[in-house]
């Protein structure tokens, strides 16, 4: 039992009344961790179930072993093109711990498994037969005619040769993340590939200065329009984007650019499909998932894992280890963490009391899983990056497990993009409250790192709009030519730059941008579906817009590039949080300091102020490091980039601040 106060409680007196609850949560984790070490020697060994189950070639016996956990099944048969899909020729035998197995020798060149063989497992349960895809399969492919998915043996003669040994995610002080969906990353109306992304999109990301890419929809999912969130085959990279070697090529190339690669990890739920996924695999109704209503997410129409079971824990933990070791991923952004941690999944719940974090409907098994997986990831790959998508604000979500936390490195600042959309929708520019803006951006728990973002893929989906579209809407169709002056476009571009800069520099210790939004990609994201005639028109990125030298999209792209390089060059995000220097709600001006840079943001729509004086709190000579109003960013060039600003008496600075402009001043040596 925990005797001394955990650091999480020591650091926050408001948590003192919940110390017993936090200690019990930690002890619950500790008990399981020590049990794992006792029986499996290490957490990594416990999380290596994929090396025992699934398909494995035995070089000594010269053949393939196939093993499957199916406690409720009556009988299993291996079927595939190797035996002409014969449902009776290759039965599995049930052994210890409800593990079924069969050995397929490579002899006589008949009934032989080989690279590329398509397979399924025929499961008899409750006197009913179903063809299923093996749970640990490392590749699943879809038949173009029947649209049926099957597993595929994947063991190329020539293994992929990695050339990324010089890269480590530990070299990244603060992640500046480029969130991407591979399929929609191309200009064409169709599905992009791993190699197309690596060859055509990675160079763009590297040029912009991002040091981390976050890849969505990597695991196999039967419905493309699910954005990859209804996973069917957890160990299989989606075949619609290419082969596993193609994915390795992408990761290898990103590492050679100096970029970490993290996956959008979906362990919060799984597709309900029986034909492709794990649902009712053994016929028991509660193998991988909770039984009945508890095993179904009404809002997501998907299945919910039972994190209390050892085999489920081993499946998911092995999955987290596998992608790091096999594909060299550098960490994960865990999706749906709120849904995992609470029995109510966060639906229609206002987290307005600490009881709701520690006492009311908290799923201790799920929290323990998140603690275990975070410890495992950092054990397998030191320097790995883990990010929690949690909207509840769970205290300790991004604190180390041995401090009483859940173990993530970062949490997503999910309230920030919601706030910007709300502000743009409901408040006139002249009514913006700069104190409210500051509070929303800066409000985060001490010692808990946050990834700030002004918009992600969520804000761009059908039914919502990107920030650019909220700001400029249909005017973007007609007035984005560089020689076209338009007051709506002018306002939209100015605010687009300012919102990104203040979000990145005040909102957290990391920053995220969704693919294409850096240059103000218009419209929304809409994947092909019946209602749109299965069109890919809105499931792509129109790079032609930013590549066109006659359009204003280049201005926003230029600003994003210089902003990101400024963040990295001056180590802004790894520094202490931003500190206010001057708050002026009448003039809509916010001035703050972070890592010795001075940020001046004037949200006023029409008031430019000459000789605006404020206390800089440091003497010396300053010069502009970034000016949002510069001509290369589509601005009006109202600030001379060569101007030097010298502190006056009492370390005060006097600066000309144009309307709707952000300036970054750096101290000159």
Secondary structure, 3 states (H helix, E strand, C coil): CCCCCCHHHHHCHHHHHHHHHHHHHHHHHHHHHHHHHHHHCCHHHHCCHHHCCEEEEECCCCEEEEEEECCCCCEEEEEEHHHCCCCCCCECEECHHHEEEEEEECCCCCCCCCCCCEEEEEEEECCEEEEECCCCCCCEEECCCCCCEEEECCCCCCCCCCCCCCCCHHHCCCCEEEEEECCCCCCCCCCCCHHHHHHHHHHHHHHHCCCEEEEECCEECCCHHHCCCCCCEEEEECHHHCCHHHHHHHHHHHHHCCCEEEEEECCCCECCCCCCCCCCCCCCCCCCECCHHHHEECCCCEECECCCCHHHHHHHHHHHHHHHHHHCCCEEEECCHHHHHECCCCCCCCCCCCHHHHCCCECHHHHHHHHHHHHHHHHHCCCCEEEECCCCCCCCCCCCHHHCCCCCCEEECHHHHHHHHHHHHHCCHHHCCHHHHHHHHHCCCCCCCEEECCCCHHHHECCCCCHHHHHHCCHHHHCCECCCCCHHHHHHHHHHHHHHHHHHHHCCCEEEEECCHHHCCCCCECCCCHHHCCCCCCCCCCHHHHHCCCECHHHHHHHHHHHHHHHHHCCCCCCCCCEEEEEECCCCEEEEEECCEEEEEECCCCCCEEEEEEECCCCCEEEEEEECCCHHHCCCCCCCCCCEEECCHHHEEEEEECCCEEEEEEECC
